[in-house]
Amino acid sequence: MTAPLASASPPTPTAPTSASAADASAALPGAAPVPPAPSIHVRAVITWTAIFPLVAIGMLAAAPLMEGWPPVLRALVLTLVVVPVAVYLVLPRLFAGYGLLLRRRNSRRTKG
């Protein structure tokens, strides 16, 4: 026989959790406004721009080493290298470049 569950009140948060990055930057004097996130289509193009060259270079570089390997094992090893390189090195730089491009475009629009 099980004991009845005692009703407990939900825990109260110690810090507000619904504050967005835009709200946080608005609270800081002199902070730059946070640009909106790129659309899913822009993210897809930027991600493909990072992944395709890495896969192509990886396939060419690893082909002599993996000549007799089954295709699934080749794909596994290639993705074990390409995905972290893309996620941690290439994509942050591409997204930063995209943000810089947007800031330049917006500054030109406001100047003239």
Gaussian input, Z-matrix of N, CA and C with variables (Angstrom, degrees):
# hf/3-21g

backbone

0 1
 N
 C     1     B1
 C     2     B2     1     A1
 N     3     B3     2     A2     1     D1
 C     4     B4     3     A3     2     D2
 C     5     B5     4     A4     3     D3
 N     6     B6     5     A5     4     D4
 C     7     B7     6     A6     5     D5
 C     8     B8     7     A7     6     D6
 N     9     B9     8     A8     7     D7
 C    10    B10     9     A9     8     D8
 C    11    B11    10    A10     9     D9
 N    12    B12    11    A11    10    D10
 C    13    B13    12    A12    11    D11
 C    14    B14    13    A13    12    D12
 N    15    B15    14    A14    13    D13
 C    16    B16    15    A15    14    D14
 C    17    B17    16    A16    15    D15
 N    18    B18    17    A17    16    D16
 C    19    B19    18    A18    17    D17
 C    20    B20    19    A19    18    D18
 N    21    B21    20    A20    19    D19
 C    22    B22    21    A21    20    D20
 C    23    B23    22    A22    21    D21
 N    24    B24    23    A23    22    D22
 C    25    B25    24    A24    23    D23
 C    26    B26    25    A25    24    D24
 N    27    B27    26    A26    25    D25
 C    28    B28    27    A27    26    D26
 C    29    B29    28    A28    27    D27
 N    30    B30    29    A29    28    D28
 C    31    B31    30    A30    29    D29
 C    32    B32    31    A31    30    D30
 N    33    B33    32    A32    31    D31
 C    34    B34    33    A33    32    D32
 C    35    B35    34    A34    33    D33
 N    36    B36    35    A35    34    D34
 C    37    B37    36    A36    35    D35
 C    38    B38    37    A37    36    D36
 N    39    B39    38    A38    37    D37
 C    40    B40    39    A39    38    D38
 C    41    B41    40    A40    39    D39
 N    42    B42    41    A41    40    D40
 C    43    B43    42    A42    41    D41
 C    44    B44    43    A43    42    D42
 N    45    B45    44    A44    43    D43
 C    46    B46    45    A45    44    D44
 C    47    B47    46    A46    45    D45
 N    48    B48    47    A47    46    D46
 C    49    B49    48    A48    47    D47
 C    50    B50    49    A49    48    D48
 N    51    B51    50    A50    49    D49
 C    52    B52    51    A51    50    D50
 C    53    B53    52    A52    51    D51
 N    54    B54    53    A53    52    D52
 C    55    B55    54    A54    53    D53
 C    56    B56    55    A55    54    D54
 N    57    B57    56    A56    55    D55
 C    58    B58    57    A57    56    D56
 C    59    B59    58    A58    57    D57
 N    60    B60    59    A59    58    D58
 C    61    B61    60    A60    59    D59
 C    62    B62    61    A61    60    D60
 N    63    B63    62    A62    61    D61
 C    64    B64    63    A63    62    D62
 C    65    B65    64    A64    63    D63
 N    66    B66    65    A65    64    D64
 C    67    B67    66    A66    65    D65
 C    68    B68    67    A67    66    D66
 N    69    B69    68    A68    67    D67
 C    70    B70    69    A69    68    D68
 C    71    B71    70    A70    69    D69
 N    72    B72    71    A71    70    D70
 C    73    B73    72    A72    71    D71
 C    74    B74    73    A73    72    D72
 N    75    B75    74    A74    73    D73
 C    76    B76    75    A75    74    D74
 C    77    B77    76    A76    75    D75
 N    78    B78    77    A77    76    D76
 C    79    B79    78    A78    77    D77
 C    80    B80    79    A79    78    D78
 N    81    B81    80    A80    79    D79
 C    82    B82    81    A81    80    D80
 C    83    B83    82    A82    81    D81
 N    84    B84    83    A83    82    D82
 C    85    B85    84    A84    83    D83
 C    86    B86    85    A85    84    D84
 N    87    B87    86    A86    85    D85
 C    88    B88    87    A87    86    D86
 C    89    B89    88    A88    87    D87
 N    90    B90    89    A89    88    D88
 C    91    B91    90    A90    89    D89
 C    92    B92    91    A91    90    D90
 N    93    B93    92    A92    91    D91
 C    94    B94    93    A93    92    D92
 C    95    B95    94    A94    93    D93
 N    96    B96    95    A95    94    D94
 C    97    B97    96    A96    95    D95
 C    98    B98    97    A97    96    D96
 N    99    B99    98    A98    97    D97
 C   100   B100    99    A99    98    D98
 C   101   B101   100   A100    99    D99
 N   102   B102   101   A101   100   D100
 C   103   B103   102   A102   101   D101
 C   104   B104   103   A103   102   D102
 N   105   B105   104   A104   103   D103
 C   106   B106   105   A105   104   D104
 C   107   B107   106   A106   105   D105
 N   108   B108   107   A107   106   D106
 C   109   B109   108   A108   107   D107
 C   110   B110   109   A109   108   D108
 N   111   B111   110   A110   109   D109
 C   112   B112   111   A111   110   D110
 C   113   B113   112   A112   111   D111
 N   114   B114   113   A113   112   D112
 C   115   B115   114   A114   113   D113
 C   116   B116   115   A115   114   D114
 N   117   B117   116   A116   115   D115
 C   118   B118   117   A117   116   D116
 C   119   B119   118   A118   117   D117
 N   120   B120   119   A119   118   D118
 C   121   B121   120   A120   119   D119
 C   122   B122   121   A121   120   D120
 N   123   B123   122   A122   121   D121
 C   124   B124   123   A123   122   D122
 C   125   B125   124   A124   123   D123
 N   126   B126   125   A125   124   D124
 C   127   B127   126   A126   125   D125
 C   128   B128   127   A127   126   D126
 N   129   B129   128   A128   127   D127
 C   130   B130   129   A129   128   D128
 C   131   B131   130   A130   129   D129
 N   132   B132   131   A131   130   D130
 C   133   B133   132   A132   131   D131
 C   134   B134   133   A133   132   D132
 N   135   B135   134   A134   133   D133
 C   136   B136   135   A135   134   D134
 C   137   B137   136   A136   135   D135
 N   138   B138   137   A137   136   D136
 C   139   B139   138   A138   137   D137
 C   140   B140   139   A139   138   D138
 N   141   B141   140   A140   139   D139
 C   142   B142   141   A141   140   D140
 C   143   B143   142   A142   141   D141
 N   144   B144   143   A143   142   D142
 C   145   B145   144   A144   143   D143
 C   146   B146   145   A145   144   D144
 N   147   B147   146   A146   145   D145
 C   148   B148   147   A147   146   D146
 C   149   B149   148   A148   147   D147
 N   150   B150   149   A149   148   D148
 C   151   B151   150   A150   149   D149
 C   152   B152   151   A151   150   D150
 N   153   B153   152   A152   151   D151
 C   154   B154   153   A153   152   D152
 C   155   B155   154   A154   153   D153
 N   156   B156   155   A155   154   D154
 C   157   B157   156   A156   155   D155
 C   158   B158   157   A157   156   D156
 N   159   B159   158   A158   157   D157
 C   160   B160   159   A159   158   D158
 C   161   B161   160   A160   159   D159
 N   162   B162   161   A161   160   D160
 C   163   B163   162   A162   161   D161
 C   164   B164   163   A163   162   D162
 N   165   B165   164   A164   163   D163
 C   166   B166   165   A165   164   D164
 C   167   B167   166   A166   165   D165
 N   168   B168   167   A167   166   D166
 C   169   B169   168   A168   167   D167
 C   170   B170   169   A169   168   D168
 N   171   B171   170   A170   169   D169
 C   172   B172   171   A171   170   D170
 C   173   B173   172   A172   171   D171
 N   174   B174   173   A173   172   D172
 C   175   B175   174   A174   173   D173
 C   176   B176   175   A175   174   D174
 N   177   B177   176   A176   175   D175
 C   178   B178   177   A177   176   D176
 C   179   B179   178   A178   177   D177
 N   180   B180   179   A179   178   D178
 C   181   B181   180   A180   179   D179
 C   182   B182   181   A181   180   D180
 N   183   B183   182   A182   181   D181
 C   184   B184   183   A183   182   D182
 C   185   B185   184   A184   183   D183
 N   186   B186   185   A185   184   D184
 C   187   B187   186   A186   185   D185
 C   188   B188   187   A187   186   D186
 N   189   B189   188   A188   187   D187
 C   190   B190   189   A189   188   D188
 C   191   B191   190   A190   189   D189
 N   192   B192   191   A191   190   D190
 C   193   B193   192   A192   191   D191
 C   194   B194   193   A193   192   D192
 N   195   B195   194   A194   193   D193
 C   196   B196   195   A195   194   D194
 C   197   B197   196   A196   195   D195
 N   198   B198   197   A197   196   D196
 C   199   B199   198   A198   197   D197
 C   200   B200   199   A199   198   D198
 N   201   B201   200   A200   199   D199
 C   202   B202   201   A201   200   D200
 C   203   B203   202   A202   201   D201
 N   204   B204   203   A203   202   D202
 C   205   B205   204   A204   203   D203
 C   206   B206   205   A205   204   D204
 N   207   B207   206   A206   205   D205
 C   208   B208   207   A207   206   D206
 C   209   B209   208   A208   207   D207
 N   210   B210   209   A209   208   D208
 C   211   B211   210   A210   209   D209
 C   212   B212   211   A211   210   D210
 N   213   B213   212   A212   211   D211
 C   214   B214   213   A213   212   D212
 C   215   B215   214   A214   213   D213
 N   216   B216   215   A215   214   D214
 C   217   B217   216   A216   215   D215
 C   218   B218   217   A217   216   D216
 N   219   B219   218   A218   217   D217
 C   220   B220   219   A219   218   D218
 C   221   B221   220   A220   219   D219
 N   222   B222   221   A221   220   D220
 C   223   B223   222   A222   221   D221
 C   224   B224   223   A223   222   D222
 N   225   B225   224   A224   223   D223
 C   226   B226   225   A225   224   D224
 C   227   B227   226   A226   225   D225
 N   228   B228   227   A227   226   D226
 C   229   B229   228   A228   227   D227
 C   230   B230   229   A229   228   D228
 N   231   B231   230   A230   229   D229
 C   232   B232   231   A231   230   D230
 C   233   B233   232   A232   231   D231
 N   234   B234   233   A233   232   D232
 C   235   B235   234   A234   233   D233
 C   236   B236   235   A235   234   D234
 N   237   B237   236   A236   235   D235
 C   238   B238   237   A237   236   D236
 C   239   B239   238   A238   237   D237
 N   240   B240   239   A239   238   D238
 C   241   B241   240   A240   239   D239
 C   242   B242   241   A241   240   D240
 N   243   B243   242   A242   241   D241
 C   244   B244   243   A243   242   D242
 C   245   B245   244   A244   243   D243
 N   246   B246   245   A245   244   D244
 C   247   B247   246   A246   245   D245
 C   248   B248   247   A247   246   D246
 N   249   B249   248   A248   247   D247
 C   250   B250   249   A249   248   D248
 C   251   B251   250   A250   249   D249
 N   252   B252   251   A251   250   D250
 C   253   B253   252   A252   251   D251
 C   254   B254   253   A253   252   D252
 N   255   B255   254   A254   253   D253
 C   256   B256   255   A255   254   D254
 C   257   B257   256   A256   255   D255
 N   258   B258   257   A257   256   D256
 C   259   B259   258   A258   257   D257
 C   260   B260   259   A259   258   D258
 N   261   B261   260   A260   259   D259
 C   262   B262   261   A261   260   D260
 C   263   B263   262   A262   261   D261
 N   264   B264   263   A263   262   D262
 C   265   B265   264   A264   263   D263
 C   266   B266   265   A265   264   D264
 N   267   B267   266   A266   265   D265
 C   268   B268   267   A267   266   D266
 C   269   B269   268   A268   267   D267
 N   270   B270   269   A269   268   D268
 C   271   B271   270   A270   269   D269
 C   272   B272   271   A271   270   D270
 N   273   B273   272   A272   271   D271
 C   274   B274   273   A273   272   D272
 C   275   B275   274   A274   273   D273
 N   276   B276   275   A275   274   D274
 C   277   B277   276   A276   275   D275
 C   278   B278   277   A277   276   D276
 N   279   B279   278   A278   277   D277
 C   280   B280   279   A279   278   D278
 C   281   B281   280   A280   279   D279
 N   282   B282   281   A281   280   D280
 C   283   B283   282   A282   281   D281
 C   284   B284   283   A283   282   D282
 N   285   B285   284   A284   283   D283
 C   286   B286   285   A285   284   D284
 C   287   B287   286   A286   285   D285
 N   288   B288   287   A287   286   D286
 C   289   B289   288   A288   287   D287
 C   290   B290   289   A289   288   D288
 N   291   B291   290   A290   289   D289
 C   292   B292   291   A291   290   D290
 C   293   B293   292   A292   291   D291
 N   294   B294   293   A293   292   D292
 C   295   B295   294   A294   293   D293
 C   296   B296   295   A295   294   D294
 N   297   B297   296   A296   295   D295
 C   298   B298   297   A297   296   D296
 C   299   B299   298   A298   297   D297
 N   300   B300   299   A299   298   D298
 C   301   B301   300   A300   299   D299
 C   302   B302   301   A301   300   D300
 N   303   B303   302   A302   301   D301
 C   304   B304   303   A303   302   D302
 C   305   B305   304   A304   303   D303
 N   306   B306   305   A305   304   D304
 C   307   B307   306   A306   305   D305
 C   308   B308   307   A307   306   D306
 N   309   B309   308   A308   307   D307
 C   310   B310   309   A309   308   D308
 C   311   B311   310   A310   309   D309
 N   312   B312   311   A311   310   D310
 C   313   B313   312   A312   311   D311
 C   314   B314   313   A313   312   D312
 N   315   B315   314   A314   313   D313
 C   316   B316   315   A315   314   D314
 C   317   B317   316   A316   315   D315
 N   318   B318   317   A317   316   D316
 C   319   B319   318   A318   317   D317
 C   320   B320   319   A319   318   D318
 N   321   B321   320   A320   319   D319
 C   322   B322   321   A321   320   D320
 C   323   B323   322   A322   321   D321
 N   324   B324   323   A323   322   D322
 C   325   B325   324   A324   323   D323
 C   326   B326   325   A325   324   D324
 N   327   B327   326   A326   325   D325
 C   328   B328   327   A327   326   D326
 C   329   B329   328   A328   327   D327
 N   330   B330   329   A329   328   D328
 C   331   B331   330   A330   329   D329
 C   332   B332   331   A331   330   D330
 N   333   B333   332   A332   331   D331
 C   334   B334   333   A333   332   D332
 C   335   B335   334   A334   333   D333

   B1=1.4511
   B2=1.5229
   B3=1.3207
   B4=1.4490
   B5=1.5188
   B6=1.3194
   B7=1.4598
   B8=1.5186
   B9=1.3292
   B10=1.4739
   B11=1.5219
   B12=1.3065
   B13=1.4561
   B14=1.5181
   B15=1.2958
   B16=1.4524
   B17=1.5140
   B18=1.3149
   B19=1.4610
   B20=1.5206
   B21=1.3034
   B22=1.4607
   B23=1.5153
   B24=1.2979
   B25=1.4602
   B26=1.5143
   B27=1.3176
   B28=1.4673
   B29=1.5252
   B30=1.3150
   B31=1.4656
   B32=1.5192
   B33=1.3083
   B34=1.4539
   B35=1.5173
   B36=1.3032
   B37=1.4647
   B38=1.5245
   B39=1.3217
   B40=1.4600
   B41=1.5186
   B42=1.3180
   B43=1.4623
   B44=1.5151
   B45=1.3231
   B46=1.4681
   B47=1.5213
   B48=1.3272
   B49=1.4609
   B50=1.5163
   B51=1.3161
   B52=1.4577
   B53=1.5186
   B54=1.3093
   B55=1.4675
   B56=1.5199
   B57=1.2991
   B58=1.4628
   B59=1.5163
   B60=1.3149
   B61=1.4610
   B62=1.5260
   B63=1.3120
   B64=1.4602
   B65=1.5192
   B66=1.3435
   B67=1.4543
   B68=1.5187
   B69=1.3297
   B70=1.4597
   B71=1.5185
   B72=1.3293
   B73=1.4617
   B74=1.5211
   B75=1.3295
   B76=1.4550
   B77=1.5237
   B78=1.3240
   B79=1.4485
   B80=1.5187
   B81=1.3072
   B82=1.4552
   B83=1.5259
   B84=1.3283
   B85=1.4652
   B86=1.5196
   B87=1.3098
   B88=1.4606
   B89=1.5146
   B90=1.3262
   B91=1.4607
   B92=1.5192
   B93=1.3200
   B94=1.4621
   B95=1.5214
   B96=1.3190
   B97=1.4653
   B98=1.5271
   B99=1.3091
   B100=1.4588
   B101=1.5233
   B102=1.3333
   B103=1.4645
   B104=1.5279
   B105=1.3198
   B106=1.4577
   B107=1.5263
   B108=1.3116
   B109=1.4658
   B110=1.5302
   B111=1.3272
   B112=1.4708
   B113=1.5270
   B114=1.3160
   B115=1.4675
   B116=1.5258
   B117=1.2866
   B118=1.4623
   B119=1.5305
   B120=1.3223
   B121=1.4632
   B122=1.5279
   B123=1.3270
   B124=1.4675
   B125=1.5229
   B126=1.3330
   B127=1.4715
   B128=1.5201
   B129=1.3325
   B130=1.4680
   B131=1.5258
   B132=1.3285
   B133=1.4740
   B134=1.5206
   B135=1.3316
   B136=1.4648
   B137=1.5238
   B138=1.3203
   B139=1.4683
   B140=1.5205
   B141=1.3231
   B142=1.4646
   B143=1.5262
   B144=1.3344
   B145=1.4637
   B146=1.5246
   B147=1.3151
   B148=1.4697
   B149=1.5271
   B150=1.3166
   B151=1.4657
   B152=1.5246
   B153=1.3288
   B154=1.4651
   B155=1.5277
   B156=1.3382
   B157=1.4748
   B158=1.5297
   B159=1.3402
   B160=1.4694
   B161=1.5283
   B162=1.3230
   B163=1.4718
   B164=1.5272
   B165=1.3215
   B166=1.4679
   B167=1.5265
   B168=1.3283
   B169=1.4695
   B170=1.5191
   B171=1.3247
   B172=1.4625
   B173=1.5161
   B174=1.3295
   B175=1.4686
   B176=1.5262
   B177=1.3251
   B178=1.4649
   B179=1.5307
   B180=1.3254
   B181=1.4607
   B182=1.5248
   B183=1.3233
   B184=1.4608
   B185=1.5284
   B186=1.3143
   B187=1.4655
   B188=1.5289
   B189=1.3241
   B190=1.4666
   B191=1.5394
   B192=1.3213
   B193=1.4663
   B194=1.5197
   B195=1.3289
   B196=1.4633
   B197=1.5269
   B198=1.2986
   B199=1.4610
   B200=1.5292
   B201=1.2946
   B202=1.4654
   B203=1.5174
   B204=1.3184
   B205=1.4609
   B206=1.5307
   B207=1.3121
   B208=1.4762
   B209=1.5382
   B210=1.3190
   B211=1.4729
   B212=1.5267
   B213=1.3227
   B214=1.4677
   B215=1.5295
   B216=1.3133
   B217=1.4609
   B218=1.5304
   B219=1.3246
   B220=1.4741
   B221=1.5227
   B222=1.3242
   B223=1.4713
   B224=1.5254
   B225=1.3283
   B226=1.4607
   B227=1.5215
   B228=1.3152
   B229=1.4629
   B230=1.5292
   B231=1.3061
   B232=1.4606
   B233=1.5275
   B234=1.3301
   B235=1.4630
   B236=1.5203
   B237=1.3241
   B238=1.4643
   B239=1.5288
   B240=1.3039
   B241=1.4634
   B242=1.5332
   B243=1.3138
   B244=1.4628
   B245=1.5323
   B246=1.3114
   B247=1.4624
   B248=1.5321
   B249=1.3355
   B250=1.4788
   B251=1.5319
   B252=1.3295
   B253=1.4677
   B254=1.5301
   B255=1.3098
   B256=1.4630
   B257=1.5286
   B258=1.3234
   B259=1.4605
   B260=1.5265
   B261=1.3161
   B262=1.4612
   B263=1.5287
   B264=1.3029
   B265=1.4611
   B266=1.5294
   B267=1.3185
   B268=1.4705
   B269=1.5278
   B270=1.3201
   B271=1.4641
   B272=1.5263
   B273=1.3346
   B274=1.4724
   B275=1.5285
   B276=1.3209
   B277=1.4721
   B278=1.5270
   B279=1.3323
   B280=1.4675
   B281=1.5239
   B282=1.3414
   B283=1.4579
   B284=1.5265
   B285=1.3228
   B286=1.4654
   B287=1.5297
   B288=1.3147
   B289=1.4606
   B290=1.5165
   B291=1.3183
   B292=1.4623
   B293=1.5287
   B294=1.3361
   B295=1.4561
   B296=1.5215
   B297=1.3230
   B298=1.4614
   B299=1.5276
   B300=1.3159
   B301=1.4675
   B302=1.5256
   B303=1.3321
   B304=1.4647
   B305=1.5241
   B306=1.3242
   B307=1.4663
   B308=1.5277
   B309=1.3375
   B310=1.4781
   B311=1.5125
   B312=1.3273
   B313=1.4615
   B314=1.5244
   B315=1.3338
   B316=1.4665
   B317=1.5263
   B318=1.3262
   B319=1.4654
   B320=1.5311
   B321=1.3080
   B322=1.4770
   B323=1.5207
   B324=1.3260
   B325=1.4725
   B326=1.5256
   B327=1.3248
   B328=1.4653
   B329=1.5199
   B330=1.3378
   B331=1.4692
   B332=1.5176
   B333=1.2895
   B334=1.4486
   B335=1.4345
   A1=108.47
   A2=116.08
   A3=120.36
   A4=110.46
   A5=114.30
   A6=120.00
   A7=109.14
   A8=117.13
   A9=118.76
   A10=109.89
   A11=114.94
   A12=121.18
   A13=110.20
   A14=115.42
   A15=119.80
   A16=108.53
   A17=115.92
   A18=117.83
   A19=108.28
   A20=114.25
   A21=120.11
   A22=109.14
   A23=115.16
   A24=118.14
   A25=108.63
   A26=117.82
   A27=119.79
   A28=109.75
   A29=116.20
   A30=118.96
   A31=110.70
   A32=115.18
   A33=119.13
   A34=108.62
   A35=117.24
   A36=118.88
   A37=110.39
   A38=115.00
   A39=119.79
   A40=111.36
   A41=116.62
   A42=121.02
   A43=108.38
   A44=117.39
   A45=118.21
   A46=110.38
   A47=114.97
   A48=119.73
   A49=112.63
   A50=118.19
   A51=119.36
   A52=113.20
   A53=117.44
   A54=119.46
   A55=109.37
   A56=115.78
   A57=119.97
   A58=109.52
   A59=116.18
   A60=121.46
   A61=110.31
   A62=117.27
   A63=120.49
   A64=110.42
   A65=117.26
   A66=120.70
   A67=110.55
   A68=116.77
   A69=120.91
   A70=110.92
   A71=118.02
   A72=119.69
   A73=111.01
   A74=117.44
   A75=119.91
   A76=110.54
   A77=117.39
   A78=121.56
   A79=111.74
   A80=118.70
   A81=121.95
   A82=109.78
   A83=116.66
   A84=117.32
   A85=111.34
   A86=116.50
   A87=121.71
   A88=114.19
   A89=118.40
   A90=120.56
   A91=109.37
   A92=115.17
   A93=120.51
   A94=109.09
   A95=117.55
   A96=119.22
   A97=110.78
   A98=115.46
   A99=120.89
   A100=108.27
   A101=117.77
   A102=118.92
   A103=109.99
   A104=117.03
   A105=119.37
   A106=110.48
   A107=115.63
   A108=120.51
   A109=109.28
   A110=117.09
   A111=118.77
   A112=110.50
   A113=115.93
   A114=120.29
   A115=109.76
   A116=116.26
   A117=120.92
   A118=110.33
   A119=117.76
   A120=121.28
   A121=110.96
   A122=116.31
   A123=120.54
   A124=109.51
   A125=117.14
   A126=120.21
   A127=111.02
   A128=117.01
   A129=120.26
   A130=111.03
   A131=117.13
   A132=120.53
   A133=110.70
   A134=117.42
   A135=120.24
   A136=110.46
   A137=117.27
   A138=120.74
   A139=110.79
   A140=117.44
   A141=120.12
   A142=110.43
   A143=116.02
   A144=120.47
   A145=111.18
   A146=117.26
   A147=120.94
   A148=111.55
   A149=117.04
   A150=121.14
   A151=112.51
   A152=118.23
   A153=120.17
   A154=113.24
   A155=119.43
   A156=117.73
   A157=112.47
   A158=116.29
   A159=118.58
   A160=111.72
   A161=116.40
   A162=119.93
   A163=110.24
   A164=116.97
   A165=119.81
   A166=111.09
   A167=116.69
   A168=120.04
   A169=110.69
   A170=116.72
   A171=120.50
   A172=112.57
   A173=116.95
   A174=119.85
   A175=110.85
   A176=116.39
   A177=119.37
   A178=111.65
   A179=116.46
   A180=119.90
   A181=112.37
   A182=116.55
   A183=120.21
   A184=113.21
   A185=118.45
   A186=121.08
   A187=112.86
   A188=120.03
   A189=118.59
   A190=112.55
   A191=116.82
   A192=120.00
   A193=112.62
   A194=116.54
   A195=120.84
   A196=112.49
   A197=117.29
   A198=121.33
   A199=113.37
   A200=118.31
   A201=120.47
   A202=114.45
   A203=117.52
   A204=121.69
   A205=111.52
   A206=117.22
   A207=119.78
   A208=109.65
   A209=117.76
   A210=120.89
   A211=114.19
   A212=117.01
   A213=119.47
   A214=110.15
   A215=117.51
   A216=120.87
   A217=110.67
   A218=116.57
   A219=120.00
   A220=110.83
   A221=115.72
   A222=120.22
   A223=110.94
   A224=116.88
   A225=120.57
   A226=111.06
   A227=117.16
   A228=120.94
   A229=110.34
   A230=117.05
   A231=120.33
   A232=111.09
   A233=117.42
   A234=119.58
   A235=111.99
   A236=118.05
   A237=120.28
   A238=111.31
   A239=117.42
   A240=121.54
   A241=110.54
   A242=117.42
   A243=121.50
   A244=112.53
   A245=118.43
   A246=120.18
   A247=112.13
   A248=119.91
   A249=117.30
   A250=113.46
   A251=117.20
   A252=119.38
   A253=109.58
   A254=116.72
   A255=120.05
   A256=111.21
   A257=117.16
   A258=120.99
   A259=112.40
   A260=116.89
   A261=119.41
   A262=114.28
   A263=118.81
   A264=120.37
   A265=113.39
   A266=116.73
   A267=120.05
   A268=112.76
   A269=118.21
   A270=120.34
   A271=113.60
   A272=120.51
   A273=117.60
   A274=112.49
   A275=117.24
   A276=119.71
   A277=111.20
   A278=116.70
   A279=119.07
   A280=111.47
   A281=117.43
   A282=120.02
   A283=111.17
   A284=117.63
   A285=120.26
   A286=109.83
   A287=117.00
   A288=120.69
   A289=112.05
   A290=116.66
   A291=120.68
   A292=110.14
   A293=116.90
   A294=120.35
   A295=111.68
   A296=116.73
   A297=121.42
   A298=110.46
   A299=115.91
   A300=120.52
   A301=110.98
   A302=116.76
   A303=119.85
   A304=111.76
   A305=116.84
   A306=119.86
   A307=110.89
   A308=116.58
   A309=119.64
   A310=111.03
   A311=115.99
   A312=119.79
   A313=110.17
   A314=116.96
   A315=120.19
   A316=111.00
   A317=118.36
   A318=120.14
   A319=110.45
   A320=117.87
   A321=120.99
   A322=111.01
   A323=115.83
   A324=119.06
   A325=110.83
   A326=116.69
   A327=118.64
   A328=111.64
   A329=118.69
   A330=121.35
   A331=112.54
   A332=116.47
   A333=114.05
   A334=112.01
   D1=133.76
   D2=-178.58
   D3=-96.35
   D4=151.78
   D5=178.06
   D6=-82.09
   D7=145.20
   D8=178.68
   D9=-65.54
   D10=145.82
   D11=179.33
   D12=-77.67
   D13=133.98
   D14=176.22
   D15=-79.23
   D16=139.64
   D17=179.19
   D18=-80.22
   D19=127.79
   D20=-179.47
   D21=-114.61
   D22=144.50
   D23=177.58
   D24=-76.62
   D25=148.44
   D26=-179.74
   D27=-64.32
   D28=147.88
   D29=-179.97
   D30=-66.55
   D31=145.77
   D32=179.12
   D33=-92.10
   D34=133.28
   D35=-179.67
   D36=-69.81
   D37=146.52
   D38=179.94
   D39=-88.49
   D40=-23.81
   D41=178.54
   D42=-133.17
   D43=148.54
   D44=178.23
   D45=-64.15
   D46=133.61
   D47=-177.48
   D48=-104.22
   D49=-9.27
   D50=-176.48
   D51=-94.89
   D52=3.74
   D53=-179.99
   D54=-72.91
   D55=131.70
   D56=178.80
   D57=-93.29
   D58=171.41
   D59=178.53
   D60=-63.83
   D61=-34.40
   D62=178.81
   D63=-65.44
   D64=-40.66
   D65=177.48
   D66=-63.92
   D67=-40.01
   D68=-178.68
   D69=-66.66
   D70=-41.26
   D71=-179.58
   D72=-72.40
   D73=-27.93
   D74=178.19
   D75=-69.16
   D76=-28.03
   D77=-179.47
   D78=-76.06
   D79=-22.53
   D80=-179.14
   D81=-89.67
   D82=125.78
   D83=178.69
   D84=-69.74
   D85=134.50
   D86=178.59
   D87=79.76
   D88=3.70
   D89=-179.50
   D90=-77.45
   D91=143.28
   D92=178.62
   D93=-73.10
   D94=144.71
   D95=177.88
   D96=-66.22
   D97=147.01
   D98=-179.77
   D99=-82.10
   D100=123.84
   D101=-179.99
   D102=-71.14
   D103=153.28
   D104=177.64
   D105=-66.38
   D106=153.21
   D107=178.56
   D108=-66.05
   D109=146.05
   D110=178.07
   D111=-63.25
   D112=153.84
   D113=178.82
   D114=-65.67
   D115=163.74
   D116=-179.15
   D117=-62.42
   D118=-30.62
   D119=179.72
   D120=-70.32
   D121=-41.04
   D122=177.51
   D123=-65.95
   D124=-42.56
   D125=178.10
   D126=-61.37
   D127=-39.53
   D128=179.25
   D129=-64.05
   D130=-43.10
   D131=179.61
   D132=-66.05
   D133=-43.39
   D134=179.43
   D135=-64.34
   D136=-41.38
   D137=178.87
   D138=-64.03
   D139=-43.61
   D140=177.94
   D141=-63.56
   D142=-38.77
   D143=178.47
   D144=-60.57
   D145=-31.84
   D146=177.73
   D147=-81.11
   D148=-43.59
   D149=-171.58
   D150=-73.95
   D151=-45.78
   D152=-173.85
   D153=-56.50
   D154=-51.40
   D155=-179.54
   D156=-64.35
   D157=-36.46
   D158=179.16
   D159=-64.27
   D160=-41.11
   D161=178.54
   D162=-67.61
   D163=-43.78
   D164=-179.45
   D165=-62.27
   D166=-46.60
   D167=178.63
   D168=-65.80
   D169=-41.26
   D170=178.68
   D171=-62.37
   D172=-40.65
   D173=178.83
   D174=-65.56
   D175=-42.83
   D176=179.94
   D177=-66.80
   D178=-40.95
   D179=-177.47
   D180=-71.84
   D181=-35.94
   D182=-174.82
   D183=-92.51
   D184=-9.79
   D185=-176.35
   D186=-54.65
   D187=-46.40
   D188=-179.41
   D189=-65.52
   D190=-30.27
   D191=-179.18
   D192=-77.92
   D193=-30.28
   D194=-173.67
   D195=-111.06
   D196=26.92
   D197=-173.79
   D198=-57.38
   D199=-44.92
   D200=-176.44
   D201=-94.59
   D202=5.24
   D203=-176.83
   D204=-76.86
   D205=149.54
   D206=173.25
   D207=-64.22
   D208=147.86
   D209=-177.47
   D210=-56.55
   D211=-36.77
   D212=-178.67
   D213=-66.35
   D214=-39.74
   D215=178.39
   D216=-67.40
   D217=-38.11
   D218=175.72
   D219=-60.81
   D220=-46.07
   D221=179.78
   D222=-63.60
   D223=-39.42
   D224=179.05
   D225=-61.69
   D226=-49.81
   D227=-178.36
   D228=-65.52
   D229=-42.09
   D230=-179.55
   D231=-62.62
   D232=-44.40
   D233=-179.92
   D234=-70.93
   D235=-28.33
   D236=175.53
   D237=-63.84
   D238=-26.00
   D239=178.22
   D240=-94.13
   D241=-47.12
   D242=-171.69
   D243=-68.38
   D244=-43.19
   D245=-174.57
   D246=-63.78
   D247=-49.83
   D248=177.23
   D249=-62.67
   D250=-38.24
   D251=178.29
   D252=-61.91
   D253=-42.77
   D254=-179.91
   D255=-67.16
   D256=-47.14
   D257=-174.20
   D258=-68.94
   D259=-41.90
   D260=-173.02
   D261=-95.75
   D262=-21.88
   D263=-177.04
   D264=-114.33
   D265=-53.78
   D266=-169.88
   D267=-81.17
   D268=-50.49
   D269=-175.83
   D270=-61.77
   D271=-42.58
   D272=177.19
   D273=-58.79
   D274=-37.44
   D275=179.16
   D276=-69.79
   D277=-39.49
   D278=178.46
   D279=-65.96
   D280=-41.62
   D281=178.53
   D282=-67.94
   D283=-35.51
   D284=175.92
   D285=-65.08
   D286=-41.30
   D287=176.79
   D288=-63.77
   D289=-38.82
   D290=177.13
   D291=-64.54
   D292=-41.90
   D293=177.66
   D294=-62.76
   D295=-40.65
   D296=177.39
   D297=-62.96
   D298=-42.51
   D299=177.83
   D300=-60.40
   D301=-42.99
   D302=178.82
   D303=-65.70
   D304=-41.31
   D305=179.25
   D306=-63.08
   D307=-42.24
   D308=177.86
   D309=-63.12
   D310=-43.13
   D311=-179.17
   D312=-64.24
   D313=-42.06
   D314=-179.48
   D315=-69.08
   D316=-35.90
   D317=179.55
   D318=-68.78
   D319=-35.20
   D320=177.13
   D321=-67.64
   D322=-36.12
   D323=179.58
   D324=-67.87
   D325=-37.37
   D326=-176.91
   D327=-78.33
   D328=-23.87
   D329=-179.80
   D330=-77.26
   D331=-35.81
   D332=-174.14
   D333=-161.14

